[in-house]
Amino acid sequence: MAEVLVYVDHVDGAVRKPTLELLTLARRVGEPVAVALGNGAGDTAATLAEHGAVKVLTHEASEYADYLVVPKVDALQAAVEAVSPAAVLVPSSAEGKEIAARLALRLGSGIITDAVDLEAGDSGPVATQSVFAASFTTKSRVSKGTPVITVKPNSAAVEAASAAGAVEALSVTFSAQATGTKVTGRTPRESTGRPELTEAAIVVSGGRGVNGAENFGLIEALADSLGAAVGASRAAVDAGWYPHTNQVGQTGKSVSPQLYIANGISGAIQHRAGMQTSKTIVAVNKDAEAPIFDLVDYGVVGDLFDVVPALTEEIKTRKG
């Protein structure tokens, strides 16, 4: 069976959930070979082996932290040359898509971004995408070179599958461009204790109907009762009610959680583009004609200032 390279997204050896999802998808089309780079790369092996990686290629160097994406592209190119894989899978984050695009260009290969599913095909992996603001679902495959595919978080359930996970050192020679853009400083993001928005299984969002920054506490309380991430529509962000880092939509972040709860959000196409692939969608809006109701699995026509606190209390009561 052909090997499939999986780029490992980790923080000092702690593997992030989107990578485990990629390993699940990779097993559908071949044997997963993980590529872990940077500080703590070797510490990822046990987790990766538990989720199906037959081999773990590692390379630790200061360049991965000191410079932007080019060193990682150099390493993935070296891994492709060493393995000759059937495909390369990368998490569909902002950085992941830049890495994938640069790699595809170097390889002279086609690229598919924001896939939501992957299956084996007669002529290579077939990716499913949700396109045109999720109005259509397409299936496509790369017809030239080694397919490079980025996959949205929460596109597949994580499935454990024990494998050898043999660790091998990857030989990497950095290109002249690798040190072209140096990282001069980092500021840790202030932790809220909530899940990362694009990786969360549940997202609770607020929009124009929240009617002020001071009222987002209602949205946060509901999110905290569910262990969810907090999102916001563009209207709420533009009004300064919530940070841009939490914006869901075409010009914000794309999410695909198991449950998405939209509160006071009309359902403009810009917002729908960022959340329409959610597995179950619930909306609370006092306007029965709001476009969001054309999309939802469950809708509540009512004032969010009445509905959201009642829902939060009910969840707390049921949780004991």
C-alpha positions in Angstrom: 0.0 0.0 0.0 1.3 3.5 -0.9 2.5 5.8 1.9 0.8 9.1 2.7 2.7 11.9 4.3 0.9 13.7 7.2 2.4 17.0 8.4 2.3 17.1 12.2 0.9 20.2 13.9 2.3 20.1 17.4 3.3 22.4 20.2 6.6 21.3 21.8 5.7 17.6 21.3 2.0 17.8 22.1 0.1 16.8 19.0 -2.9 18.9 18.1 -6.3 17.2 17.2 -6.4 18.1 13.5 -3.3 16.0 12.9 -5.0 12.9 14.5 -7.9 13.5 12.2 -5.5 13.6 9.2 -4.1 10.2 10.3 -7.6 8.8 10.3 -8.2 10.1 6.7 -4.7 9.0 5.6 -5.5 5.4 6.5 -8.3 5.4 4.0 -5.9 6.0 1.1 -2.6 4.5 2.2 -0.1 4.0 5.1 0.4 7.2 7.1 3.9 8.5 7.5 4.0 11.4 9.9 6.5 14.3 9.5 7.2 16.1 12.8 9.4 19.2 12.8 10.9 21.5 15.4 11.3 21.4 19.1 9.8 18.3 20.7 9.4 16.5 17.3 10.6 13.2 18.8 8.1 13.4 21.6 5.2 13.1 19.2 6.0 9.5 18.2 4.0 7.7 20.8 0.8 9.6 20.1 1.2 9.3 16.4 1.8 5.6 16.6 -1.4 5.2 18.6 -3.3 6.8 15.8 -1.9 4.8 12.9 1.4 6.3 11.9 3.6 3.5 10.5 6.6 5.7 10.5 7.5 9.1 12.0 10.1 11.3 10.3 11.6 13.8 12.6 13.9 16.8 12.3 14.6 19.3 15.1 16.3 22.6 14.2 16.0 26.2 15.5 15.1 27.4 12.0 11.5 26.1 12.4 10.9 28.5 15.3 13.2 31.4 14.2 11.9 31.8 10.7 8.5 31.7 8.9 7.2 28.8 6.8 10.0 28.2 4.3 12.0 25.8 6.6 9.0 23.6 7.0 8.4 23.6 3.2 12.1 22.6 2.8 11.5 19.7 5.2 8.3 18.5 3.6 10.0 18.6 0.2 12.8 16.4 1.5 10.2 14.0 3.0 8.4 13.8 -0.4 11.7 13.0 -2.1 12.6 10.4 0.5 9.2 8.6 0.5 7.5 9.3 -2.9 4.1 9.3 -1.2 0.7 8.9 -2.8 -0.4 12.3 -1.2 0.7 14.9 1.3 -2.0 15.9 3.9 -1.7 19.2 5.8 -4.1 20.8 8.4 -6.1 23.5 6.8 -4.9 26.4 9.0 -3.6 29.7 7.7 -0.1 28.5 8.1 -0.9 25.0 6.8 -2.4 26.4 3.6 0.7 28.5 2.9 3.0 25.5 3.5 0.8 23.4 1.2 0.7 26.0 -1.6 4.5 26.5 -1.5 5.1 22.8 -1.5 2.8 22.1 -4.4 4.5 24.8 -6.4 7.9 23.3 -5.7 6.8 19.8 -6.7 4.9 21.0 -9.8 1.8 19.3 -8.3 -1.9 20.2 -8.0 -3.3 21.3 -4.7 -6.7 20.9 -3.0 -7.6 23.1 -0.1 -10.2 22.9 2.7 -11.2 19.3 2.0 -13.9 17.9 4.3 -13.5 14.3 3.4 -11.1 11.9 1.6 -11.5 8.6 0.0 -9.4 6.2 -2.2 -9.9 6.5 -6.0 -8.6 4.5 -8.9 -6.3 7.3 -9.9 -5.4 8.7 -6.5 -7.1 10.2 -3.5 -10.5 11.9 -4.1 -11.2 14.9 -1.9 -14.7 16.3 -1.0 -15.0 20.1 -0.7 -17.8 22.4 0.2 -17.6 25.3 -2.2 -19.2 28.6 -3.2 -20.1 29.5 0.4 -21.1 25.8 0.9 -23.8 26.0 -1.8 -22.2 23.0 -3.6 -20.3 19.9 -2.7 -17.6 18.8 -5.1 -15.4 15.7 -5.4 -12.0 16.2 -7.1 -8.6 14.7 -7.4 -5.2 16.1 -8.4 -4.2 15.0 -11.9 -0.6 16.1 -11.9 2.2 15.3 -9.5 1.9 14.3 -5.9 -1.4 15.5 -4.5 -1.1 18.1 -1.8 -4.3 18.4 0.2 -5.3 20.5 3.2 -8.2 19.3 5.3 -10.5 21.4 7.5 -10.4 20.6 11.3 -13.4 18.5 12.5 -13.8 16.8 9.1 -13.2 13.3 10.5 -13.6 11.7 13.9 -10.3 10.7 15.5 -9.9 6.9 15.4 -7.1 5.2 17.3 -5.3 2.5 15.4 -2.0 1.1 16.8 0.9 1.1 14.4 4.7 0.7 14.5 5.4 4.4 14.6 9.1 3.8 13.8 11.1 7.0 14.3 13.5 7.9 11.6 15.6 11.1 11.3 14.8 13.2 8.3 17.7 14.7 6.4 16.9 18.3 5.6 19.0 20.9 3.8 17.6 24.4 4.2 17.3 26.5 1.1 18.6 30.1 0.8 15.1 31.4 1.2 14.6 29.6 4.5 16.2 32.4 6.5 14.6 35.2 4.5 11.9 36.2 7.1 13.0 36.1 10.7 10.6 36.0 13.6 11.6 38.9 15.9 9.2 38.4 18.7 6.2 36.5 20.0 3.3 37.4 22.3 1.4 34.5 23.8 -2.3 34.7 23.2 -4.2 35.3 26.4 -5.9 32.0 27.4 -9.7 32.0 27.9 -9.7 28.3 29.0 -12.0 27.6 26.0 -11.2 25.4 23.0 -9.5 26.8 20.0 -12.3 28.1 17.6 -11.4 26.1 14.5 -10.9 22.9 16.4 -13.8 23.0 18.8 -16.5 20.3 18.8 -19.1 23.0 19.8 -19.2 26.6 18.8 -21.6 29.2 20.2 -21.7 32.5 18.2 -23.2 35.9 18.6 -24.2 38.5 16.0 -25.8 41.8 15.6 -28.7 40.8 17.7 -26.5 40.6 20.8 -26.6 44.4 20.7 -23.4 45.3 22.4 -20.1 44.1 23.8 -21.5 44.0 27.3 -24.1 41.4 26.3 -21.5 38.9 24.9 -21.4 37.6 28.5 -24.6 35.7 27.7 -22.9 34.0 24.7 -19.8 33.2 26.8 -21.9 31.7 29.6 -23.7 29.4 27.2 -20.4 28.4 25.6 -18.9 27.7 29.0 -21.8 25.5 30.0 -21.2 23.4 27.0 -17.4 23.5 27.0 -17.6 25.3 23.7 -15.6 28.0 21.8 -17.1 31.4 21.3 -17.6 32.9 17.8 -18.9 36.1 16.4 -20.3 37.4 13.1 -18.6 40.0 11.1 -21.3 42.6 12.2 -20.4 42.0 15.8 -16.7 42.2 15.1 -16.9 45.3 13.0 -18.9 47.0 15.8 -16.0 46.3 18.2 -18.1 43.9 20.4 -15.8 40.9 20.0 -12.2 40.3 18.8 -11.5 39.6 15.1 -9.7 36.4 16.1 -13.2 35.0 16.9 -14.9 36.0 13.7 -16.6 33.2 11.8 -17.2 33.7 8.1 -15.7 34.2 4.7 -13.3 36.9 6.0 -12.8 35.3 9.3 -12.3 31.6 10.3 -14.0 28.6 8.9 -15.4 26.1 11.5 -17.0 22.7 11.1 -18.0 21.6 14.6 -20.4 18.9 15.6 -22.7 21.6 17.0 -23.0 25.3 16.0 -25.4 27.6 17.9 -26.0 31.0 16.2 -27.5 33.7 18.4 -28.8 36.9 16.9 -27.2 36.1 13.5 -29.2 36.8 10.4 -27.4 34.3 8.2 -25.8 36.4 5.6 -23.9 34.5 2.9 -20.6 35.8 4.3 -21.2 34.1 7.7 -22.7 31.0 6.2 -19.5 30.4 4.2 -17.6 29.9 7.5 -19.9 27.6 9.3 -22.3 25.8 6.9 -20.4 22.5 7.1 -21.2 22.2 10.8 -22.8 18.9 11.5 -25.8 20.2 13.5 -26.8 23.9 13.4 -29.1 25.6 15.9 -30.3 29.2 15.5 -31.9 31.6 17.9 -33.4 34.7 16.3 -36.5 36.8 16.9 -37.0 37.3 13.2 -38.8 34.3 11.8 -37.9 35.3 8.3 -34.1 35.5 9.0 -32.1 33.6 6.2 -30.3 31.6 8.9 -33.5 29.5 9.4 -33.2 28.2 5.8 -30.0 26.5 6.9 -30.6 25.2 10.4 -31.4 21.8 11.8 -33.2 23.4 14.7 -34.5 26.9 15.0 -35.9 28.9 17.9 -37.9 32.0 17.1 -37.5 34.2 20.1 -35.5 36.9 21.9 -32.0 35.7 22.6 -32.1 37.6 25.9 -34.8 35.3 27.0 -33.8 32.1 25.3 -30.0 32.0 25.9 -30.1 32.4 29.7 -32.9 29.8 30.0 -30.9 27.4 27.8 -27.7 28.0 29.9 -29.6 27.3 33.1 -31.2 24.2 31.7 -27.8 22.8 30.6 -26.3 23.5 34.0 -29.3 21.8 35.7 -29.0 18.7 33.6 -25.3 18.5 34.2 -26.0 18.4 37.9 
